[in-house]
Amino acid sequence: MTAPAPPRTGAAQRAAAVAVALLLAVVTALWSGQPSRAAAGAKATVQPLGAPFLPSPDPLRVTIASMVAVSMTVEKNVTIRLSDGTTRVTNQYTFTKLKIRSHMNVTQRAAGHTVTIDVPDEGSLGGYDSAGRPETTTMWGTISNVCVRVLVKICGVQGLLDFFGSLIPLTAGAEDFVGEVYGIRTVDDRAALDSTDNPVHLPGTITVTTP
């Protein structure tokens, strides 16, 4: 374990809070979700997401105005278990070196409240670690739109898959990302055991509202 860091300023504390905001959003239901009777008889093989990572049954709506990544791959028909004990068959999207160029917004409406994370400018969901090695971001859910430019602007996940195959290069950048996502996980696959690298850097604001 590392020694406690010196006291942070208010701005630093807010930045640190935003860095862990996605984790707070995707586990909202851990406090209120109860196992469902329907899930007891489920026989599907469930994708292990790593305990205690159980996404909320209320998906996150994620929009990104502009982003860049080395690549995006898609695996269809992946079964995941949610925090209320139910399962979903959905898609798994894997990005390498995912960075936000401008305006990312994440909104979750669940359990009588709404959590909103707004990043107006640049950020990262797994760019590079301090040694310059790539980090990996995985999303479980449905991306309804993302656009890239290759001579002309091509939009829609299915259209990109048809054009590029199963591997979509995003090194030139992508725009207009829209997705309904159950969980987001970013990891540094090559981190040492004593590493303190944080692959999530989202300088922005978090708001929680109730009706």
C-alpha positions as protocol buffer text, in pm:
chain_id: "A"
residue {
  index: 1
  type: MET
  ca { x: 0 y: 0 z: 0 }
}
residue {
  index: 2
  type: THR
  ca { x: 123 y: 352 z: -73 }
}
residue {
  index: 3
  type: ALA
  ca { x: 156 y: 625 z: 190 }
}
residue {
  index: 4
  type: PRO
  ca { x: -134 y: 876 z: 222 }
}
residue {
  index: 5
  type: ALA
  ca { x: -105 y: 1165 z: -21 }
}
residue {
  index: 6
  type: PRO
  ca { x: -84 y: 1528 z: 101 }
}
residue {
  index: 7
  type: PRO
  ca { x: -419 y: 1712 z: 136 }
}
residue {
  index: 8
  type: ARG
  ca { x: -561 y: 1814 z: -199 }
}
residue {
  index: 9
  type: THR
  ca { x: -709 y: 2144 z: -304 }
}
residue {
  index: 10
  type: GLY
  ca { x: -1081 y: 2173 z: -379 }
}
residue {
  index: 11
  type: ALA
  ca { x: -1012 y: 2155 z: -753 }
}
residue {
  index: 12
  type: ALA
  ca { x: -795 y: 1846 z: -713 }
}
residue {
  index: 13
  type: GLN
  ca { x: -1061 y: 1680 z: -501 }
}
residue {
  index: 14
  type: ARG
  ca { x: -1325 y: 1748 z: -764 }
}
residue {
  index: 15
  type: ALA
  ca { x: -1100 y: 1607 z: -1037 }
}
residue {
  index: 16
  type: ALA
  ca { x: -1037 y: 1295 z: -830 }
}
residue {
  index: 17
  type: ALA
  ca { x: -1409 y: 1253 z: -774 }
}
residue {
  index: 18
  type: VAL
  ca { x: -1477 y: 1269 z: -1146 }
}
residue {
  index: 19
  type: ALA
  ca { x: -1206 y: 1010 z: -1212 }
}
residue {
  index: 20
  type: VAL
  ca { x: -1406 y: 753 z: -1019 }
}
residue {
  index: 21
  type: ALA
  ca { x: -1750 y: 874 z: -1124 }
}
residue {
  index: 22
  type: LEU
  ca { x: -1821 y: 599 z: -1373 }
}
residue {
  index: 23
  type: LEU
  ca { x: -1756 y: 340 z: -1107 }
}
residue {
  index: 24
  type: LEU
  ca { x: -2005 y: 516 z: -880 }
}
residue {
  index: 25
  type: ALA
  ca { x: -2263 y: 528 z: -1157 }
}
residue {
  index: 26
  type: VAL
  ca { x: -2244 y: 166 z: -1266 }
}
residue {
  index: 27
  type: VAL
  ca { x: -2277 y: 27 z: -914 }
}
residue {
  index: 28
  type: THR
  ca { x: -2573 y: 245 z: -809 }
}
residue {
  index: 29
  type: ALA
  ca { x: -2801 y: -55 z: -780 }
}
residue {
  index: 30
  type: LEU
  ca { x: -2572 y: -237 z: -539 }
}
residue {
  index: 31
  type: TRP
  ca { x: -2742 y: -50 z: -257 }
}
residue {
  index: 32
  type: SER
  ca { x: -3099 y: -112 z: -370 }
}
residue {
  index: 33
  type: GLY
  ca { x: -3102 y: -406 z: -614 }
}
residue {
  index: 34
  type: GLN
  ca { x: -3248 y: -734 z: -493 }
}
residue {
  index: 35
  type: PRO
  ca { x: -3211 y: -1072 z: -670 }
}
residue {
  index: 36
  type: SER
  ca { x: -3508 y: -1148 z: -891 }
}
residue {
  index: 37
  type: ARG
  ca { x: -3694 y: -1478 z: -880 }
}
residue {
  index: 38
  type: ALA
  ca { x: -3671 y: -1499 z: -1259 }
}
residue {
  index: 39
  type: ALA
  ca { x: -3291 y: -1500 z: -1240 }
}
residue {
  index: 40
  type: ALA
  ca { x: -3286 y: -1808 z: -1017 }
}
residue {
  index: 41
  type: GLY
  ca { x: -3364 y: -2037 z: -1308 }
}
residue {
  index: 42
  type: ALA
  ca { x: -3128 y: -1871 z: -1556 }
}
residue {
  index: 43
  type: LYS
  ca { x: -2904 y: -2124 z: -1730 }
}
residue {
  index: 44
  type: ALA
  ca { x: -2705 y: -1890 z: -1957 }
}
residue {
  index: 45
  type: THR
  ca { x: -2327 y: -1879 z: -1941 }
}
residue {
  index: 46
  type: VAL
  ca { x: -2254 y: -1540 z: -1789 }
}
residue {
  index: 47
  type: GLN
  ca { x: -1960 y: -1323 z: -1886 }
}
residue {
  index: 48
  type: PRO
  ca { x: -1741 y: -1283 z: -1573 }
}
residue {
  index: 49
  type: LEU
  ca { x: -1689 y: -911 z: -1524 }
}
residue {
  index: 50
  type: GLY
  ca { x: -1479 y: -946 z: -1211 }
}
residue {
  index: 51
  type: ALA
  ca { x: -1624 y: -927 z: -858 }
}
residue {
  index: 52
  type: PRO
  ca { x: -1760 y: -705 z: -722 }
}
residue {
  index: 53
  type: PHE
  ca { x: -1825 y: -542 z: -1062 }
}
residue {
  index: 54
  type: LEU
  ca { x: -2201 y: -580 z: -1112 }
}
residue {
  index: 55
  type: PRO
  ca { x: -2346 y: -314 z: -1342 }
}
residue {
  index: 56
  type: SER
  ca { x: -2677 y: -151 z: -1264 }
}
residue {
  index: 57
  type: PRO
  ca { x: -2988 y: -277 z: -1451 }
}
residue {
  index: 58
  type: ASP
  ca { x: -3050 y: 91 z: -1536 }
}
residue {
  index: 59
  type: PRO
  ca { x: -2816 y: 166 z: -1826 }
}
residue {
  index: 60
  type: LEU
  ca { x: -2600 y: 472 z: -1868 }
}
residue {
  index: 61
  type: ARG
  ca { x: -2670 y: 698 z: -2165 }
}
residue {
  index: 62
  type: VAL
  ca { x: -2327 y: 796 z: -2297 }
}
residue {
  index: 63
  type: THR
  ca { x: -2262 y: 1061 z: -2560 }
}
residue {
  index: 64
  type: ILE
  ca { x: -1921 y: 1176 z: -2683 }
}
residue {
  index: 65
  type: ALA
  ca { x: -1890 y: 1463 z: -2931 }
}
residue {
  index: 66
  type: SER
  ca { x: -1536 y: 1370 z: -3040 }
}
residue {
  index: 67
  type: MET
  ca { x: -1300 y: 1089 z: -2941 }
}
residue {
  index: 68
  type: VAL
  ca { x: -996 y: 897 z: -3060 }
}
residue {
  index: 69
  type: ALA
  ca { x: -874 y: 540 z: -3008 }
}
residue {
  index: 70
  type: VAL
  ca { x: -640 y: 296 z: -3177 }
}
residue {
  index: 71
  type: SER
  ca { x: -924 y: 51 z: -3239 }
}
residue {
  index: 72
  type: MET
  ca { x: -1267 y: -77 z: -3142 }
}
residue {
  index: 73
  type: THR
  ca { x: -1370 y: -442 z: -3158 }
}
residue {
  index: 74
  type: VAL
  ca { x: -1720 y: -580 z: -3111 }
}
residue {
  index: 75
  type: GLU
  ca { x: -1833 y: -912 z: -2966 }
}
residue {
  index: 76
  type: LYS
  ca { x: -2204 y: -982 z: -3001 }
}
residue {
  index: 77
  type: ASN
  ca { x: -2444 y: -1184 z: -2785 }
}
residue {
  index: 78
  type: VAL
  ca { x: -2247 y: -1160 z: -2461 }
}
residue {
  index: 79
  type: THR
  ca { x: -2445 y: -1247 z: -2147 }
}
residue {
  index: 80
  type: ILE
  ca { x: -2373 y: -1033 z: -1841 }
}
residue {
  index: 81
  type: ARG
  ca { x: -2516 y: -1045 z: -1489 }
}
residue {
  index: 82
  type: LEU
  ca { x: -2651 y: -725 z: -1335 }
}
residue {
  index: 83
  type: SER
  ca { x: -2671 y: -613 z: -974 }
}
residue {
  index: 84
  type: ASP
  ca { x: -3037 y: -711 z: -934 }
}
residue {
  index: 85
  type: GLY
  ca { x: -2957 y: -1073 z: -1022 }
}
residue {
  index: 86
  type: THR
  ca { x: -3093 y: -1058 z: -1377 }
}
residue {
  index: 87
  type: THR
  ca { x: -2894 y: -1118 z: -1693 }
}
residue {
  index: 88
  type: ARG
  ca { x: -2879 y: -938 z: -2027 }
}
residue {
  index: 89
  type: VAL
  ca { x: -2763 y: -1054 z: -2368 }
}
residue {
  index: 90
  type: THR
  ca { x: -2583 y: -756 z: -2516 }
}
residue {
  index: 91
  type: ASN
  ca { x: -2268 y: -646 z: -2699 }
}
residue {
  index: 92
  type: GLN
  ca { x: -1916 y: -608 z: -2567 }
}
residue {
  index: 93
  type: TYR
  ca { x: -1707 y: -326 z: -2715 }
}
residue {
  index: 94
  type: THR
  ca { x: -1333 y: -312 z: -2651 }
}
residue {
  index: 95
  type: PHE
  ca { x: -1132 y: 5 z: -2713 }
}
residue {
  index: 96
  type: THR
  ca { x: -757 y: 58 z: -2699 }
}
residue {
  index: 97
  type: LYS
  ca { x: -618 y: 397 z: -2591 }
}
residue {
  index: 98
  type: LEU
  ca { x: -959 y: 565 z: -2572 }
}
residue {
  index: 99
  type: LYS
  ca { x: -932 y: 940 z: -2524 }
}
residue {
  index: 100
  type: ILE
  ca { x: -1200 y: 1208 z: -2519 }
}
residue {
  index: 101
  type: ARG
  ca { x: -1136 y: 1506 z: -2744 }
}
residue {
  index: 102
  type: SER
  ca { x: -1447 y: 1703 z: -2654 }
}
residue {
  index: 103
  type: HIS
  ca { x: -1767 y: 1683 z: -2452 }
}
residue {
  index: 104
  type: MET
  ca { x: -1853 y: 1353 z: -2293 }
}
residue {
  index: 105
  type: ASN
  ca { x: -2185 y: 1324 z: -2108 }
}
residue {
  index: 106
  type: VAL
  ca { x: -2299 y: 1027 z: -1901 }
}
residue {
  index: 107
  type: THR
  ca { x: -2651 y: 1018 z: -1756 }
}
residue {
  index: 108
  type: GLN
  ca { x: -2813 y: 746 z: -1544 }
}
residue {
  index: 109
  type: ARG
  ca { x: -3171 y: 757 z: -1419 }
}
residue {
  index: 110
  type: ALA
  ca { x: -3233 y: 498 z: -1148 }
}
residue {
  index: 111
  type: ALA
  ca { x: -3388 y: 448 z: -804 }
}
residue {
  index: 112
  type: GLY
  ca { x: -3554 y: 788 z: -796 }
}
residue {
  index: 113
  type: HIS
  ca { x: -3250 y: 996 z: -885 }
}
residue {
  index: 114
  type: THR
  ca { x: -3044 y: 1103 z: -1185 }
}
residue {
  index: 115
  type: VAL
  ca { x: -2664 y: 1104 z: -1192 }
}
residue {
  index: 116
  type: THR
  ca { x: -2499 y: 1318 z: -1461 }
}
residue {
  index: 117
  type: ILE
  ca { x: -2128 y: 1333 z: -1541 }
}
residue {
  index: 118
  type: ASP
  ca { x: -2034 y: 1610 z: -1783 }
}
residue {
  index: 119
  type: VAL
  ca { x: -1683 y: 1646 z: -1926 }
}
residue {
  index: 120
  type: PRO
  ca { x: -1679 y: 1955 z: -2151 }
}
residue {
  index: 121
  type: ASP
  ca { x: -1330 y: 1924 z: -2293 }
}
residue {
  index: 122
  type: GLU
  ca { x: -1056 y: 1659 z: -2304 }
}
residue {
  index: 123
  type: GLY
  ca { x: -1031 y: 1346 z: -2090 }
}
residue {
  index: 124
  type: SER
  ca { x: -950 y: 978 z: -2109 }
}
residue {
  index: 125
  type: LEU
  ca { x: -1112 y: 644 z: -2047 }
}
residue {
  index: 126
  type: GLY
  ca { x: -788 y: 453 z: -2087 }
}
residue {
  index: 127
  type: GLY
  ca { x: -522 y: 628 z: -2291 }
}
residue {
  index: 128
  type: TYR
  ca { x: -163 y: 558 z: -2187 }
}
residue {
  index: 129
  type: ASP
  ca { x: -11 y: 475 z: -1851 }
}
residue {
  index: 130
  type: SER
  ca { x: 293 y: 661 z: -1717 }
}
residue {
  index: 131
  type: ALA
  ca { x: 523 y: 423 z: -1909 }
}
residue {
  index: 132
  type: GLY
  ca { x: 346 y: 497 z: -2238 }
}
residue {
  index: 133
  type: ARG
  ca { x: 176 y: 158 z: -2257 }
}
residue {
  index: 134
  type: PRO
  ca { x: -181 y: 130 z: -2393 }
}
residue {
  index: 135
  type: GLU
  ca { x: -479 y: 82 z: -2165 }
}
residue {
  index: 136
  type: THR
  ca { x: -800 y: -103 z: -2249 }
}
residue {
  index: 137
  type: THR
  ca { x: -1161 y: 12 z: -2206 }
}
residue {
  index: 138
  type: THR
  ca { x: -1455 y: -230 z: -2227 }
}
residue {
  index: 139
  type: MET
  ca { x: -1821 y: -133 z: -2256 }
}
residue {
  index: 140
  type: TRP
  ca { x: -2120 y: -364 z: -2226 }
}
residue {
  index: 141
  type: GLY
  ca { x: -2438 y: -243 z: -2392 }
}
residue {
  index: 142
  type: THR
  ca { x: -2547 y: -105 z: -2728 }
}
residue {
  index: 143
  type: ILE
  ca { x: -2372 y: 168 z: -2924 }
}
residue {
  index: 144
  type: SER
  ca { x: -2639 y: 309 z: -3154 }
}
residue {
  index: 145
  type: ASN
  ca { x: -2411 y: 550 z: -3338 }
}
residue {
  index: 146
  type: VAL
  ca { x: -2050 y: 647 z: -3395 }
}
residue {
  index: 147
  type: CYS
  ca { x: -1905 y: 825 z: -3699 }
}
residue {
  index: 148
  type: VAL
  ca { x: -1560 y: 817 z: -3863 }
}
residue {
  index: 149
  type: ARG
  ca { x: -1421 y: 998 z: -4165 }
}
residue {
  index: 150
  type: VAL
  ca { x: -1256 y: 800 z: -4445 }
}
residue {
  index: 151
  type: LEU
  ca { x: -1288 y: 1032 z: -4747 }
}
residue {
  index: 152
  type: VAL
  ca { x: -1652 y: 1068 z: -4642 }
}
residue {
  index: 153
  type: LYS
  ca { x: -1825 y: 1056 z: -4305 }
}
residue {
  index: 154
  type: ILE
  ca { x: -1950 y: 706 z: -4220 }
}
residue {
  index: 155
  type: CYS
  ca { x: -2192 y: 666 z: -3929 }
}
residue {
  index: 156
  type: GLY
  ca { x: -2361 y: 379 z: -3748 }
}
residue {
  index: 157
  type: VAL
  ca { x: -2191 y: 85 z: -3580 }
}
residue {
  index: 158
  type: GLN
  ca { x: -2326 y: -168 z: -3828 }
}
residue {
  index: 159
  type: GLY
  ca { x: -2210 y: 41 z: -4122 }
}
residue {
  index: 160
  type: LEU
  ca { x: -1861 y: 64 z: -3973 }
}
residue {
  index: 161
  type: LEU
  ca { x: -1853 y: -312 z: -3917 }
}
residue {
  index: 162
  type: ASP
  ca { x: -1952 y: -370 z: -4279 }
}
residue {
  index: 163
  type: PHE
  ca { x: -1682 y: -130 z: -4396 }
}
residue {
  index: 164
  type: PHE
  ca { x: -1393 y: -232 z: -4172 }
}
residue {
  index: 165
  type: GLY
  ca { x: -1485 y: -582 z: -4056 }
}
residue {
  index: 166
  type: SER
  ca { x: -1467 y: -671 z: -3687 }
}
residue {
  index: 167
  type: LEU
  ca { x: -1183 y: -424 z: -3611 }
}
residue {
  index: 168
  type: ILE
  ca { x: -1268 y: -55 z: -3645 }
}
residue {
  index: 169
  type: PRO
  ca { x: -967 y: 182 z: -3646 }
}
residue {
  index: 170
  type: LEU
  ca { x: -1035 y: 513 z: -3477 }
}
residue {
  index: 171
  type: THR
  ca { x: -689 y: 669 z: -3495 }
}
residue {
  index: 172
  type: ALA
  ca { x: -817 y: 954 z: -3711 }
}
residue {
  index: 173
  type: GLY
  ca { x: -1090 y: 1019 z: -3459 }
}
residue {
  index: 174
  type: ALA
  ca { x: -1461 y: 952 z: -3425 }
}
residue {
  index: 175
  type: GLU
  ca { x: -1762 y: 1174 z: -3365 }
}
residue {
  index: 176
  type: ASP
  ca { x: -2121 y: 1162 z: -3245 }
}
residue {
  index: 177
  type: PHE
  ca { x: -2089 y: 858 z: -3019 }
}
residue {
  index: 178
  type: VAL
  ca { x: -2422 y: 754 z: -2865 }
}
residue {
  index: 179
  type: GLY
  ca { x: -2470 y: 444 z: -2651 }
}
residue {
  index: 180
  type: GLU
  ca { x: -2685 y: 280 z: -2386 }
}
residue {
  index: 181
  type: VAL
  ca { x: -2420 y: 115 z: -2169 }
}
residue {
  index: 182
  type: TYR
  ca { x: -2464 y: -110 z: -1864 }
}
residue {
  index: 183
  type: GLY
  ca { x: -2104 y: -98 z: -1754 }
}
residue {
  index: 184
  type: ILE
  ca { x: -1769 y: 59 z: -1841 }
}
residue {
  index: 185
  type: ARG
  ca { x: -1440 y: -82 z: -1718 }
}
residue {
  index: 186
  type: THR
  ca { x: -1093 y: 55 z: -1793 }
}
residue {
  index: 187
  type: VAL
  ca { x: -778 y: -133 z: -1700 }
}
residue {
  index: 188
  type: ASP
  ca { x: -403 y: -117 z: -1746 }
}
residue {
  index: 189
  type: ASP
  ca { x: -330 y: -476 z: -1843 }
}
residue {
  index: 190
  type: ARG
  ca { x: 44 y: -433 z: -1793 }
}
residue {
  index: 191
  type: ALA
  ca { x: 46 y: -242 z: -1465 }
}
residue {
  index: 192
  type: ALA
  ca { x: 288 y: -349 z: -1194 }
}
residue {
  index: 193
  type: LEU
  ca { x: 145 y: -453 z: -857 }
}
residue {
  index: 194
  type: ASP
  ca { x: 263 y: -128 z: -698 }
}
residue {
  index: 195
  type: SER
  ca { x: 134 y: 91 z: -983 }
}
residue {
  index: 196
  type: THR
  ca { x: -83 y: 392 z: -894 }
}
residue {
  index: 197
  type: ASP
  ca { x: -169 y: 480 z: -1255 }
}
residue {
  index: 198
  type: ASN
  ca { x: -531 y: 581 z: -1292 }
}
residue {
  index: 199
  type: PRO
  ca { x: -651 y: 516 z: -1649 }
}
residue {
  index: 200
  type: VAL
  ca { x: -961 y: 735 z: -1603 }
}
residue {
  index: 201
  type: HIS
  ca { x: -920 y: 1112 z: -1623 }
}
residue {
  index: 202
  type: LEU
  ca { x: -1251 y: 1298 z: -1662 }
}
residue {
  index: 203
  type: PRO
  ca { x: -1217 y: 1663 z: -1556 }
}
residue {
  index: 204
  type: GLY
  ca { x: -1571 y: 1790 z: -1532 }
}
residue {
  index: 205
  type: THR
  ca { x: -1872 y: 1795 z: -1303 }
}
residue {
  index: 206
  type: ILE
  ca { x: -2098 y: 1542 z: -1130 }
}
residue {
  index: 207
  type: THR
  ca { x: -2455 y: 1628 z: -1039 }
}
residue {
  index: 208
  type: VAL
  ca { x: -2719 y: 1420 z: -861 }
}
residue {
  index: 209
  type: THR
  ca { x: -3081 y: 1528 z: -883 }
}
residue {
  index: 210
  type: THR
  ca { x: -3407 y: 1388 z: -746 }
}
residue {
  index: 211
  type: PRO
  ca { x: -3764 y: 1453 z: -862 }
}
